[in-house]
């Protein structure tokens, strides 16, 4: 039923688009695979399609659909039940630099998981593993938002946004119900897009309500705060990108009945991210090689999730054909350390070793 509703929504947007003489602005397809070795050897394969379509002078839409398959020791999630998608409408008022948007997200099909499937879903949902689709079970989602920017000097601009997100209840396992909290989000930042020395910084805040499981409160209302700093600089024949981010707070995911019963409250977790990329400024012909390193540190601070870190390093190669077509391939090696959460506390640390492959093809109309 949910897929039928979503397909009808897409069809309705398509019909409205045809009547308005739409034009495709951007689109693409991608596929990725992740493999981990941490005692168990889960593997994730995920792919998707997306497109940005102009419906009128001030109205655009973004649509995407994806499907994921996860397997480990004979237990399989998806791909059919892993199909999900989203549709977003954006309206740009007469005053340039601002936009309003509304979006709807399709729920996954993974309700009523068995104990083995729920265990696998919770495993790949560990933030330290950085799975492409960590939320294997979720309900309908609604998003309302407004974004805007304002130049304050010849080089610097302020930008900000305000949003509201709501989600419906769902069943992570047979006979259990999870009722996510709604969320109000705010963002404020500054950026300098000067070529060769661009940079930006932003801070975000999210106000979340209570979260319930089987009618009982499993998390109190909380405030989450995040910050990010990024830059891209030319150093001789190289283009160097830097990014650092920190966040307090994370979601409670994949609770067993015993954990829900024993969990009275939880403080926000902490997550820290660093990344560095190095690319040739003037690559030969149409090929653009890039080397990327990334590091993530995750501290749960009372949540029933693992504690650990993950690092990743690997090359990517981008192929450009004219101003419209671009293809990128990334192959990265991942390693780290992880302390899984068990019913009464943390277990012994486990070494993480794995690979990530990502291939994408993008098209721009102009």
C-alpha angles and dihedrals in degrees: 000000000000092000090049090053091048093048090049088052091051090046090050091051089048092052092048089047092053091050090051094048094244128201129210109238101177138353142162152165131226142180130191141179132199129190126188132189111199101134089290112057109217118181127197128198118184136169139172152171129226139178141183114211129186110224097179144336092297105014127083134167134209120201131179139170130186141174130203136195123196124185135178131162094344096314113117132190117192152300093171095032090044094065113121138153148174140215125203130188120201126194122194113203123217090267105079121229096046135086140177122212141185125189142178128204127208117233121239121249096235100106120135096026120185119245091261093048092047090051091053092045091052091047095055089041091067105118093220090064092057096212116190092236108022095163101076093168125040141136134230115312131205126195130190121179151156127205134182147163136210129191113232099176136006089273107024132069133183119220134183146164145195125205145172124209127190130182133191126232120269141180115251089183136007112289095010130099132202120198110194121210124249118245140213114202132194129185133186127176149150130223142184112202096189107148113249095018108040120154141165142185133193142173127208136194130194127192113204131187129217121304121216137201119194089344095307124111108250096171131026124226112283146176120235123200128193137178134190137187123188139168144170121207137178114232110180108298093348134085111212123197124195130185134175127178138171132189136184115211136029137194125273105236138181100004118182119223090255092052093048090051093050097041111095099169140334135215122222118277126227129235126184125190132190128178138176128188130185123194137169112258094211107029120189115264113323100333124102115190118199131183116204134189123187136178131192127189117191125192114178098197097205101337120125093249136100126277119223152092138262131200128192134190130173148123129264128194124206122199118199124196109188121310095308113048127058132168126188131189123192128186117181137176117220130199137165149122130271137186108202122215116239128183097281101029142299123343126214116297118270126206116236122214127167153125134247126202123186128177124180137174120199133187129198121193092209 
